[in-house]
């Protein structure tokens, strides 16, 4: 049992009205005790009923102290391709989108992000984060810019307001640069 298991297994954590606050409290505790982040990562990887909440907690930490999550970036990239849980995908892709990309970004991860972006079956937030990651990749690999522009344009006709809003912003930047 990790140092955080008892926090994730309290009854308060499962009460819908309080788990938002509870995630914030756990994130604050880990920010204050950075050695606990490894315990959190273990819970994230379990892929059980707590893993998405642990991933959400990790995202909260990323918002406050991105340097604490950065050492897990390569593992986040590997794990996001393996999970079929939309909540975990959403949190992982958001964290990845907010981190500086590793220099050795893999073609399979870029392909994965294009697949997510183009899939109408994926949740909106997951697709938006994949789009942002691809935009970030284009800054490092400009040869992908045209493919991303075409992909974004191809989804705009069937996309949700959230995807349309994000795509307009990114297309404007892509066409400028």
N, CA and C atoms as an extended XYZ file, in Angstrom:
531
Properties=species:S:1:pos:R:3:atomname:S:1:resname:S:1:resid:I:1 pbc="F F F"
N         0.851       -1.187        0.000 N   UNK     1
C         0.000        0.000        0.000 CA  UNK     1
C         0.890        1.242        0.000 C   UNK     1
N         0.617        2.180       -0.911 N   UNK     2
C         1.425        3.385       -1.008 CA  UNK     2
C         1.029        4.373        0.083 C   UNK     2
N         1.826        5.416        0.231 N   UNK     3
C         1.560        6.444        1.223 CA  UNK     3
C         0.294        7.231        0.959 C   UNK     3
N        -0.289        7.086       -0.228 N   UNK     4
C        -1.497        7.832       -0.567 CA  UNK     4
C        -2.746        6.975       -0.586 C   UNK     4
N        -2.608        5.660       -0.510 N   UNK     5
C        -3.765        4.781       -0.624 CA  UNK     5
C        -4.873        5.150        0.349 C   UNK     5
N        -4.511        5.452        1.596 N   UNK     6
C        -5.546        5.768        2.574 CA  UNK     6
C        -6.314        7.039        2.194 C   UNK     6
N        -5.664        7.982        1.532 N   UNK     7
C        -6.359        9.203        1.111 CA  UNK     7
C        -7.346        8.928       -0.015 C   UNK     7
N        -6.979        8.015       -0.905 N   UNK     8
C        -7.856        7.695       -2.022 CA  UNK     8
C        -8.977        6.731       -1.625 C   UNK     8
N        -8.855        6.090       -0.502 N   UNK     9
C        -9.866        5.116       -0.101 CA  UNK     9
C       -10.798        5.630        0.990 C   UNK     9
N       -10.744        6.916        1.311 N   UNK    10
C       -11.662        7.440        2.316 CA  UNK    10
C       -13.059        7.563        1.720 C   UNK    10
N       -14.065        7.490        2.558 N   UNK    11
C       -15.443        7.590        2.059 CA  UNK    11
C       -15.693        8.962        1.436 C   UNK    11
N       -15.028       10.005        1.934 N   UNK    12
C       -15.211       11.348        1.375 CA  UNK    12
C       -14.809       11.393       -0.091 C   UNK    12
N       -13.849       10.573       -0.452 N   UNK    13
C       -13.365       10.591       -1.829 CA  UNK    13
C       -14.422       10.074       -2.790 C   UNK    13
N       -15.332        9.259       -2.317 N   UNK    14
C       -16.337        8.672       -3.186 CA  UNK    14
C       -17.662        9.421       -3.167 C   UNK    14
N       -17.794       10.409       -2.312 N   UNK    15
C       -19.006       11.207       -2.287 CA  UNK    15
C       -18.894       12.281       -3.362 C   UNK    15
N       -19.825       12.275       -4.287 N   UNK    16
C       -19.741       13.158       -5.457 CA  UNK    16
C       -19.551       14.622       -5.084 C   UNK    16
N       -20.164       15.063       -3.996 N   UNK    17
C       -20.076       16.473       -3.625 CA  UNK    17
C       -18.696       16.857       -3.106 C   UNK    17
N       -17.924       15.893       -2.672 N   UNK    18
C       -16.659       16.260       -2.030 CA  UNK    18
C       -15.411       15.804       -2.766 C   UNK    18
N       -15.503       14.949       -3.758 N   UNK    19
C       -14.268       14.446       -4.342 CA  UNK    19
C       -13.483       15.493       -5.092 C   UNK    19
N       -14.145       16.559       -5.581 N   UNK    20
C       -13.407       17.648       -6.234 CA  UNK    20
C       -12.475       18.300       -5.217 C   UNK    20
N       -13.003       18.609       -4.040 N   UNK    21
C       -12.179       19.206       -2.994 CA  UNK    21
C       -11.097       18.241       -2.531 C   UNK    21
N       -11.460       16.973       -2.467 N   UNK    22
C       -10.508       15.970       -2.006 CA  UNK    22
C        -9.320       15.850       -2.968 C   UNK    22
N        -9.590       15.882       -4.260 N   UNK    23
C        -8.505       15.835       -5.256 CA  UNK    23
C        -7.591       17.038       -5.066 C   UNK    23
N        -8.173       18.208       -4.854 N   UNK    24
C        -7.362       19.409       -4.621 CA  UNK    24
C        -6.494       19.265       -3.375 C   UNK    24
N        -7.070       18.701       -2.322 N   UNK    25
C        -6.314       18.531       -1.066 CA  UNK    25
C        -5.158       17.544       -1.246 C   UNK    25
N        -5.412       16.465       -1.955 N   UNK    26
C        -4.337       15.491       -2.198 CA  UNK    26
C        -3.243       16.129       -3.050 C   UNK    26
N        -3.647       16.879       -4.077 N   UNK    27
C        -2.659       17.556       -4.925 CA  UNK    27
C        -1.822       18.527       -4.095 C   UNK    27
N        -2.463       19.285       -3.224 N   UNK    28
C        -1.734       20.224       -2.365 CA  UNK    28
C        -0.756       19.494       -1.450 C   UNK    28
N        -1.196       18.372       -0.927 N   UNK    29
C        -0.301       17.604       -0.046 CA  UNK    29
C         0.923       17.102       -0.800 C   UNK    29
N         0.719       16.632       -2.019 N   UNK    30
C         1.845       16.117       -2.809 CA  UNK    30
C         2.773       17.258       -3.211 C   UNK    30
N         2.215       18.412       -3.497 N   UNK    31
C         3.067       19.577       -3.810 CA  UNK    31
C         3.940       19.907       -2.602 C   UNK    31
N         3.388       19.765       -1.404 N   UNK    32
C         4.140       20.034       -0.181 CA  UNK    32
C         5.114       18.907        0.159 C   UNK    32
N         4.790       17.679       -0.282 N   UNK    33
C         5.643       16.519       -0.024 CA  UNK    33
C         5.932       15.825       -1.356 C   UNK    33
N         6.836       16.393       -2.159 N   UNK    34
C         7.053       15.901       -3.523 CA  UNK    34
C         7.433       14.425       -3.634 C   UNK    34
N         7.971       13.849       -2.580 N   UNK    35
C         8.328       12.433       -2.642 CA  UNK    35
C         7.095       11.534       -2.798 C   UNK    35
N         5.907       12.073       -2.534 N   UNK    36
C         4.677       11.285       -2.666 CA  UNK    36
C         4.214       11.134       -4.115 C   UNK    36
N         4.813       11.872       -5.019 N   UNK    37
C         4.350       11.796       -6.409 CA  UNK    37
C         4.579       10.415       -7.013 C   UNK    37
N         5.601        9.731       -6.568 N   UNK    38
C         5.828        8.362       -7.060 CA  UNK    38
C         4.712        7.427       -6.616 C   UNK    38
N         4.218        7.623       -5.391 N   UNK    39
C         3.076        6.837       -4.917 CA  UNK    39
C         1.838        7.136       -5.760 C   UNK    39
N         1.647        8.408       -6.084 N   UNK    40
C         0.514        8.792       -6.922 CA  UNK    40
C         0.619        8.120       -8.291 C   UNK    40
N         1.816        8.118       -8.867 N   UNK    41
C         2.011        7.497      -10.183 CA  UNK    41
C         1.675        6.006      -10.135 C   UNK    41
N         2.007        5.342       -9.043 N   UNK    42
C         1.653        3.920       -8.901 CA  UNK    42
C         0.136        3.733       -8.952 C   UNK    42
N        -0.597        4.604       -8.290 N   UNK    43
C        -2.060        4.507       -8.291 CA  UNK    43
C        -2.610        4.787       -9.690 C   UNK    43
N        -2.042        5.773      -10.370 N   UNK    44
C        -2.468        6.103      -11.740 CA  UNK    44
C        -2.347        4.881      -12.643 C   UNK    44
N        -1.276        4.147      -12.511 N   UNK    45
C        -1.003        3.013      -13.395 CA  UNK    45
C        -1.850        1.781      -13.110 C   UNK    45
N        -2.546        1.749      -11.977 N   UNK    46
C        -3.337        0.565      -11.621 CA  UNK    46
C        -4.510        0.321      -12.556 C   UNK    46
N        -4.992        1.363      -13.223 N   UNK    47
C        -6.158        1.266      -14.115 CA  UNK    47
C        -7.365        0.623      -13.416 C   UNK    47
N        -7.573        1.015      -12.159 N   UNK    48
C        -8.771        0.586      -11.447 CA  UNK    48
C        -9.682        1.786      -11.262 C   UNK    48
N       -10.665        1.684      -10.366 N   UNK    49
C       -11.625        2.764      -10.201 CA  UNK    49
C       -10.996        4.047       -9.664 C   UNK    49
N        -9.815        3.941       -9.083 N   UNK    50
C        -9.152        5.126       -8.543 CA  UNK    50
C        -8.175        5.766       -9.521 C   UNK    50
N        -7.807        5.059      -10.564 N   UNK    51
C        -6.734        5.546      -11.432 CA  UNK    51
C        -7.081        6.854      -12.122 C   UNK    51
N        -8.329        7.030      -12.550 N   UNK    52
C        -8.655        8.293      -13.218 CA  UNK    52
C        -8.655        9.450      -12.237 C   UNK    52
N        -9.046        9.199      -10.983 N   UNK    53
C        -8.990       10.267       -9.983 CA  UNK    53
C        -7.539       10.590       -9.631 C   UNK    53
N        -6.712        9.575       -9.606 N   UNK    54
C        -5.287        9.811       -9.375 CA  UNK    54
C        -4.686       10.581      -10.551 C   UNK    54
N        -5.113       10.252      -11.771 N   UNK    55
C        -4.641       10.982      -12.955 CA  UNK    55
C        -5.112       12.441      -12.879 C   UNK    55
N        -6.319       12.643      -12.418 N   UNK    56
C        -6.844       13.995      -12.258 CA  UNK    56
C        -6.025       14.759      -11.216 C   UNK    56
N        -5.669       14.076      -10.137 N   UNK    57
C        -4.834       14.685       -9.104 CA  UNK    57
C        -3.486       15.077       -9.695 C   UNK    57
N        -2.928       14.198      -10.518 N   UNK    58
C        -1.646       14.495      -11.153 CA  UNK    58
C        -1.775       15.712      -12.076 C   UNK    58
N        -2.909       15.817      -12.760 N   UNK    59
C        -3.143       16.989      -13.614 CA  UNK    59
C        -3.181       18.264      -12.772 C   UNK    59
N        -3.822       18.197      -11.598 N   UNK    60
C        -3.862       19.359      -10.699 CA  UNK    60
C        -2.450       19.756      -10.267 C   UNK    60
N        -1.620       18.760      -10.011 N   UNK    61
C        -0.225       19.033       -9.657 CA  UNK    61
C         0.479       19.679      -10.841 C   UNK    61
N         0.207       19.172      -12.039 N   UNK    62
C         0.802       19.738      -13.250 CA  UNK    62
C         0.421       21.215      -13.407 C   UNK    62
N        -0.804       21.559      -13.034 N   UNK    63
C        -1.245       22.952      -13.109 CA  UNK    63
C        -0.458       23.836      -12.141 C   UNK    63
N        -0.145       23.282      -10.974 N   UNK    64
C         0.523       24.065       -9.926 CA  UNK    64
C         2.045       24.030      -10.041 C   UNK    64
N         2.570       22.845      -10.332 N   UNK    65
C         4.025       22.654      -10.359 CA  UNK    65
C         4.382       21.686      -11.490 C   UNK    65
N         4.366       22.159      -12.735 N   UNK    66
C         4.606       21.266      -13.876 CA  UNK    66
C         5.949       20.536      -13.821 C   UNK    66
N         6.906       21.123      -13.164 N   UNK    67
C         8.221       20.475      -13.054 CA  UNK    67
C         8.153       19.173      -12.247 C   UNK    67
N         7.134       19.009      -11.410 N   UNK    68
C         6.984       17.760      -10.661 CA  UNK    68
C         6.479       16.631      -11.552 C   UNK    68
N         5.715       16.968      -12.566 N   UNK    69
C         5.139       15.964      -13.468 CA  UNK    69
C         6.087       15.668      -14.633 C   UNK    69
N         6.924       16.641      -14.978 N   UNK    70
C         7.795       16.489      -16.152 CA  UNK    70
C         8.608       15.179      -16.171 C   UNK    70
N         9.141       14.709      -15.048 N   UNK    71
C         9.888       13.439      -15.095 CA  UNK    71
C         9.050       12.241      -15.556 C   UNK    71
N         7.729       12.361      -15.507 N   UNK    72
C         6.834       11.275      -15.915 CA  UNK    72
C         6.367       11.418      -17.361 C   UNK    72
N         6.836       12.431      -18.065 N   UNK    73
C         6.327       12.743      -19.394 CA  UNK    73
C         6.458       11.578      -20.370 C   UNK    73
N         7.629       10.976      -20.461 N   UNK    74
C         7.791        9.851      -21.393 CA  UNK    74
C         6.861        8.698      -21.034 C   UNK    74
N         6.694        8.448      -19.755 N   UNK    75
C         5.794        7.372      -19.326 CA  UNK    75
C         4.333        7.730      -19.606 C   UNK    75
N         3.974        8.994      -19.442 N   UNK    76
C         2.619        9.431      -19.788 CA  UNK    76
C         2.342        9.177      -21.264 C   UNK    76
N         3.322        9.479      -22.105 N   UNK    77
C         3.171        9.273      -23.549 CA  UNK    77
C         2.986        7.791      -23.860 C   UNK    77
N         3.754        6.953      -23.210 N   UNK    78
C         3.633        5.504      -23.434 CA  UNK    78
C         2.276        5.000      -22.941 C   UNK    78
N         1.899        5.416      -21.742 N   UNK    79
C         0.673        4.905      -21.116 CA  UNK    79
C        -0.607        5.396      -21.798 C   UNK    79
N        -0.600        6.624      -22.310 N   UNK    80
C        -1.825        7.137      -22.931 CA  UNK    80
C        -2.193        6.321      -24.160 C   UNK    80
N        -1.202        5.819      -24.861 N   UNK    81
C        -1.480        4.999      -26.043 CA  UNK    81
C        -2.060        3.639      -25.666 C   UNK    81
N        -1.841        3.214      -24.435 N   UNK    82
C        -2.290        1.889      -23.997 CA  UNK    82
C        -3.680        1.897      -23.370 C   UNK    82
N        -4.102        3.039      -22.833 N   UNK    83
C        -5.358        3.054      -22.080 CA  UNK    83
C        -6.564        3.223      -23.003 C   UNK    83
N        -7.655        2.638      -22.591 N   UNK    84
C        -8.912        2.845      -23.309 CA  UNK    84
C        -9.906        3.604      -22.425 C   UNK    84
N        -9.424        4.105      -21.302 N   UNK    85
C       -10.274        4.857      -20.371 CA  UNK    85
C       -10.227        6.338      -20.741 C   UNK    85
N       -11.370        6.862      -21.147 N   UNK    86
C       -11.418        8.235      -21.640 CA  UNK    86
C       -10.992        9.276      -20.609 C   UNK    86
N       -11.345        9.066      -19.349 N   UNK    87
C       -10.952       10.022      -18.312 CA  UNK    87
C        -9.446       10.089      -18.160 C   UNK    87
N        -8.808        8.950      -18.161 N   UNK    88
C        -7.351        8.915      -18.044 CA  UNK    88
C        -6.716        9.525      -19.295 C   UNK    88
N        -7.249        9.165      -20.464 N   UNK    89
C        -6.745        9.747      -21.717 CA  UNK    89
C        -6.802       11.269      -21.663 C   UNK    89
N        -7.941       11.791      -21.218 N   UNK    90
C        -8.129       13.243      -21.155 CA  UNK    90
C        -7.078       13.888      -20.259 C   UNK    90
N        -6.887       13.333      -19.062 N   UNK    91
C        -5.926       13.917      -18.126 CA  UNK    91
C        -4.496       13.787      -18.642 C   UNK    91
N        -4.150       12.626      -19.172 N   UNK    92
C        -2.794       12.423      -19.691 CA  UNK    92
C        -2.512       13.366      -20.853 C   UNK    92
N        -3.433       13.439      -21.812 N   UNK    93
C        -3.204       14.292      -22.974 CA  UNK    93
C        -3.137       15.765      -22.578 C   UNK    93
N        -3.941       16.170      -21.615 N   UNK    94
C        -3.857       17.567      -21.167 CA  UNK    94
C        -2.487       17.846      -20.564 C   UNK    94
N        -2.007       16.948      -19.699 N   UNK    95
C        -0.687       17.165      -19.094 CA  UNK    95
C         0.396       17.210      -20.167 C   UNK    95
N         0.329       16.286      -21.116 N   UNK    96
C         1.327       16.251      -22.190 CA  UNK    96
C         1.265       17.545      -23.001 C   UNK    96
N         0.056       18.044      -23.257 N   UNK    97
C        -0.095       19.261      -24.064 CA  UNK    97
C         0.494       20.490      -23.385 C   UNK    97
N         0.602       20.452      -22.071 N   UNK    98
C         1.119       21.592      -21.310 CA  UNK    98
C         2.601       21.477      -20.980 C   UNK    98
N         3.217       20.374      -21.329 N   UNK    99
C         4.631       20.155      -21.040 CA  UNK    99
C         5.468       20.377      -22.299 C   UNK    99
N         6.733       20.771      -22.127 N   UNK   100
C         7.622       20.803      -23.294 CA  UNK   100
C         7.779       19.375      -23.816 C   UNK   100
N         7.666       19.211      -25.118 N   UNK   101
C         7.748       17.866      -25.694 CA  UNK   101
C         9.165       17.327      -25.630 C   UNK   101
N         9.290       16.024      -25.418 N   UNK   102
C        10.640       15.439      -25.445 CA  UNK   102
C        11.208       15.516      -26.853 C   UNK   102
N        12.531       15.644      -26.933 N   UNK   103
C        13.183       15.746      -28.239 CA  UNK   103
C        12.988       14.494      -29.081 C   UNK   103
N        12.858       13.372      -28.425 N   UNK   104
C        12.742       12.101      -29.145 CA  UNK   104
C        11.289       11.636      -29.254 C   UNK   104
N        10.388       12.584      -29.517 N   UNK   105
C         8.971       12.238      -29.648 CA  UNK   105
C         8.819       11.171      -30.737 C   UNK   105
N         8.031       10.169      -30.458 N   UNK   106
C         7.936        9.038      -31.383 CA  UNK   106
C         6.888        9.271      -32.455 C   UNK   106
N         7.136        8.685      -33.606 N   UNK   107
C         6.173        8.735      -34.696 CA  UNK   107
C         4.873        8.066      -34.313 C   UNK   107
N         4.958        7.014      -33.512 N   UNK   108
C         3.724        6.318      -33.125 CA  UNK   108
C         2.849        7.218      -32.250 C   UNK   108
N         3.447        8.046      -31.412 N   UNK   109
C         2.654        8.952      -30.587 CA  UNK   109
C         2.013       10.046      -31.446 C   UNK   109
N         2.753       10.557      -32.410 N   UNK   110
C         2.198       11.560      -33.321 CA  UNK   110
C         1.041       10.937      -34.105 C   UNK   110
N         1.229        9.728      -34.601 N   UNK   111
C         0.149        9.026      -35.314 CA  UNK   111
C        -1.059        8.821      -34.408 C   UNK   111
N        -0.800        8.447      -33.166 N   UNK   112
C        -1.877        8.259      -32.186 CA  UNK   112
C        -2.681        9.559      -32.032 C   UNK   112
N        -1.985       10.687      -31.906 N   UNK   113
C        -2.676       11.968      -31.736 CA  UNK   113
C        -3.500       12.318      -32.971 C   UNK   113
N        -2.976       12.041      -34.175 N   UNK   114
C        -3.775       12.269      -35.385 CA  UNK   114
C        -5.015       11.371      -35.383 C   UNK   114
N        -4.840       10.127      -34.990 N   UNK   115
C        -5.980        9.186      -34.943 CA  UNK   115
C        -7.053        9.693      -33.981 C   UNK   115
N        -6.633       10.159      -32.824 N   UNK   116
C        -7.565       10.691      -31.825 CA  UNK   116
C        -8.274       11.921      -32.384 C   UNK   116
N        -7.518       12.831      -32.958 N   UNK   117
C        -8.080       14.060      -33.501 CA  UNK   117
C        -9.155       13.768      -34.544 C   UNK   117
N        -8.892       12.793      -35.404 N   UNK   118
C        -9.790       12.512      -36.526 CA  UNK   118
C       -10.962       11.596      -36.167 C   UNK   118
N       -10.963       11.044      -34.959 N   UNK   119
C       -11.999       10.096      -34.567 CA  UNK   119
C       -13.195       10.813      -33.925 C   UNK   119
N       -14.324       10.741      -34.582 N   UNK   120
C       -15.552       11.328      -34.033 CA  UNK   120
C       -16.038       10.559      -32.802 C   UNK   120
N       -15.501        9.360      -32.578 N   UNK   121
C       -15.901        8.555      -31.419 CA  UNK   121
C       -15.199        8.981      -30.131 C   UNK   121
N       -14.162        9.787      -30.257 N   UNK   122
C       -13.417       10.222      -29.068 CA  UNK   122
C       -14.120       11.423      -28.430 C   UNK   122
N       -14.044       11.531      -27.107 N   UNK   123
C       -14.636       12.695      -26.430 CA  UNK   123
C       -13.984       14.004      -26.906 C   UNK   123
N       -14.745       15.065      -26.843 N   UNK   124
C       -14.293       16.368      -27.335 CA  UNK   124
C       -12.986       16.805      -26.675 C   UNK   124
N       -12.913       16.741      -25.356 N   UNK   125
C       -11.709       17.205      -24.657 CA  UNK   125
C       -10.483       16.398      -25.064 C   UNK   125
N       -10.642       15.117      -25.275 N   UNK   126
C        -9.527       14.264      -25.694 CA  UNK   126
C        -9.030       14.724      -27.065 C   UNK   126
N        -9.950       14.996      -27.961 N   UNK   127
C        -9.585       15.443      -29.314 CA  UNK   127
C        -8.915       16.819      -29.274 C   UNK   127
N        -9.429       17.717      -28.444 N   UNK   128
C        -8.849       19.060      -28.334 CA  UNK   128
C        -7.416       18.986      -27.810 C   UNK   128
N        -7.178       18.151      -26.809 N   UNK   129
C        -5.815       18.026      -26.266 CA  UNK   129
C        -4.876       17.398      -27.302 C   UNK   129
N        -5.369       16.418      -28.059 N   UNK   130
C        -4.547       15.820      -29.121 CA  UNK   130
C        -4.199       16.873      -30.172 C   UNK   130
N        -5.161       17.727      -30.502 N   UNK   131
C        -4.922       18.794      -31.475 CA  UNK   131
C        -3.838       19.750      -30.970 C   UNK   131
N        -3.898       20.085      -29.692 N   UNK   132
C        -2.894       20.984      -29.115 CA  UNK   132
C        -1.513       20.336      -29.139 C   UNK   132
N        -1.449       19.062      -28.819 N   UNK   133
C        -0.163       18.355      -28.850 CA  UNK   133
C         0.403       18.378      -30.263 C   UNK   133
N        -0.433       18.103      -31.248 N   UNK   134
C         0.033       18.118      -32.643 CA  UNK   134
C         0.510       19.508      -33.044 C   UNK   134
N        -0.172       20.538      -32.588 N   UNK   135
C         0.278       21.903      -32.833 CA  UNK   135
C         1.659       22.112      -32.221 C   UNK   135
N         1.839       21.646      -30.989 N   UNK   136
C         3.140       21.769      -30.323 CA  UNK   136
C         4.218       21.010      -31.092 C   UNK   136
N         3.880       19.844      -31.601 N   UNK   137
C         4.839       19.044      -32.382 CA  UNK   137
C         5.247       19.802      -33.643 C   UNK   137
N         4.291       20.476      -34.268 N   UNK   138
C         4.584       21.222      -35.505 CA  UNK   138
C         5.619       22.317      -35.290 C   UNK   138
N         5.708       22.825      -34.082 N   UNK   139
C         6.739       23.826      -33.781 CA  UNK   139
C         8.134       23.206      -33.896 C   UNK   139
N         8.229       21.926      -33.574 N   UNK   140
C         9.514       21.214      -33.633 CA  UNK   140
C         9.722       20.499      -34.959 C   UNK   140
N         8.628       20.068      -35.568 N   UNK   141
C         8.692       19.325      -36.836 CA  UNK   141
C         7.763       20.034      -37.825 C   UNK   141
N         8.239       21.117      -38.437 N   UNK   142
C         7.383       21.920      -39.325 CA  UNK   142
C         6.807       21.146      -40.510 C   UNK   142
N         7.424       20.034      -40.892 N   UNK   143
C         6.918       19.240      -42.021 CA  UNK   143
C         5.517       18.689      -41.759 C   UNK   143
N         5.094       18.632      -40.495 N   UNK   144
C         3.766       18.115      -40.161 CA  UNK   144
C         2.671       19.177      -40.250 C   UNK   144
N         3.079       20.417      -40.434 N   UNK   145
C         2.130       21.526      -40.408 CA  UNK   145
C         1.001       21.372      -41.428 C   UNK   145
N         1.332       21.050      -42.670 N   UNK   146
C         0.290       20.915      -43.695 CA  UNK   146
C        -0.668       19.775      -43.384 C   UNK   146
N        -0.125       18.674      -42.879 N   UNK   147
C        -0.989       17.550      -42.516 CA  UNK   147
C        -1.939       17.934      -41.386 C   UNK   147
N        -1.434       18.685      -40.428 N   UNK   148
C        -2.297       19.116      -39.327 CA  UNK   148
C        -3.360       20.095      -39.828 C   UNK   148
N        -2.982       21.030      -40.671 N   UNK   149
C        -3.956       21.978      -41.226 CA  UNK   149
C        -5.067       21.221      -41.948 C   UNK   149
N        -4.689       20.274      -42.800 N   UNK   150
C        -5.688       19.486      -43.539 CA  UNK   150
C        -6.577       18.677      -42.597 C   UNK   150
N        -5.967       18.097      -41.573 N   UNK   151
C        -6.739       17.298      -40.615 CA  UNK   151
C        -7.742       18.162      -39.863 C   UNK   151
N        -7.294       19.321      -39.420 N   UNK   152
C        -8.193       20.219      -38.690 CA  UNK   152
C        -9.332       20.674      -39.597 C   UNK   152
N        -9.004       21.043      -40.815 N   UNK   153
C       -10.043       21.492      -41.742 CA  UNK   153
C       -11.049       20.379      -42.042 C   UNK   153
N       -10.577       19.149      -42.081 N   UNK   154
C       -11.475       18.034      -42.398 CA  UNK   154
C       -12.477       17.734      -41.291 C   UNK   154
N       -12.154       18.097      -40.051 N   UNK   155
C       -13.076       17.802      -38.945 CA  UNK   155
C       -13.985       18.967      -38.601 C   UNK   155
N       -13.718       20.128      -39.134 N   UNK   156
C       -14.496       21.310      -38.747 CA  UNK   156
C       -15.972       21.207      -39.113 C   UNK   156
N       -16.310       20.510      -40.174 N   UNK   157
C       -17.715       20.453      -40.596 CA  UNK   157
C       -18.579       19.627      -39.649 C   UNK   157
N       -17.983       18.634      -38.991 N   UNK   158
C       -18.768       17.766      -38.111 CA  UNK   158
C       -18.437       17.966      -36.645 C   UNK   158
N       -17.617       18.956      -36.353 N   UNK   159
C       -17.092       19.092      -35.002 CA  UNK   159
C       -18.036       19.859      -34.073 C   UNK   159
N       -17.777       19.679      -32.801 N   UNK   160
C       -18.510       20.370      -31.749 CA  UNK   160
C       -18.030       21.816      -31.646 C   UNK   160
N       -18.773       22.659      -30.939 N   UNK   161
C       -18.316       24.041      -30.748 CA  UNK   161
C       -16.927       24.130      -30.095 C   UNK   161
N       -16.625       23.220      -29.167 N   UNK   162
C       -15.312       23.232      -28.513 CA  UNK   162
C       -14.180       22.944      -29.480 C   UNK   162
N       -14.385       21.983      -30.346 N   UNK   163
C       -13.363       21.643      -31.336 CA  UNK   163
C       -13.250       22.760      -32.372 C   UNK   163
N       -14.372       23.307      -32.784 N   UNK   164
C       -14.344       24.391      -33.775 CA  UNK   164
C       -13.595       25.602      -33.212 C   UNK   164
N       -13.867       25.960      -31.974 N   UNK   165
C       -13.198       27.098      -31.347 CA  UNK   165
C       -11.683       26.887      -31.295 C   UNK   165
N       -11.268       25.729      -30.794 N   UNK   166
C        -9.833       25.437      -30.694 CA  UNK   166
C        -9.201       25.370      -32.080 C   UNK   166
N        -9.892       24.751      -33.035 N   UNK   167
C        -9.320       24.593      -34.369 CA  UNK   167
C        -9.132       25.946      -35.052 C   UNK   167
N       -10.063       26.872      -34.861 N   UNK   168
C        -9.914       28.207      -35.462 CA  UNK   168
C        -8.671       28.910      -34.917 C   UNK   168
N        -8.487       28.832      -33.610 N   UNK   169
C        -7.321       29.472      -32.990 CA  UNK   169
C        -6.022       28.867      -33.507 C   UNK   169
N        -5.979       27.543      -33.565 N   UNK   170
C        -4.744       26.886      -34.002 CA  UNK   170
C        -4.496       27.079      -35.496 C   UNK   170
N        -5.555       27.025      -36.306 N   UNK   171
C        -5.388       27.249      -37.745 CA  UNK   171
C        -4.833       28.645      -38.017 C   UNK   171
N        -5.321       29.609      -37.303 N   UNK   172
C        -4.832       30.987      -37.471 CA  UNK   172
C        -3.326       31.042      -37.200 C   UNK   172
N        -2.897       30.404      -36.124 N   UNK   173
C        -1.473       30.396      -35.783 CA  UNK   173
C        -0.651       29.592      -36.782 C   UNK   173
N        -1.202       28.450      -37.223 N   UNK   174
C        -0.482       27.614      -38.185 CA  UNK   174
C        -0.286       28.334      -39.511 C   UNK   174
N        -1.291       29.066      -39.933 N   UNK   175
C        -1.218       29.760      -41.221 CA  UNK   175
C        -0.333       31.001      -41.152 C   UNK   175
N        -0.178       31.571      -39.948 N   UNK   176
C         0.717       32.709      -39.765 CA  UNK   176
C         2.175       32.279      -39.873 C   UNK   176
N         2.465       31.196      -39.169 N   UNK   177
C         3.859       30.758      -39.052 CA  UNK   177
C         4.241       29.876      -40.133 C   UNK   177
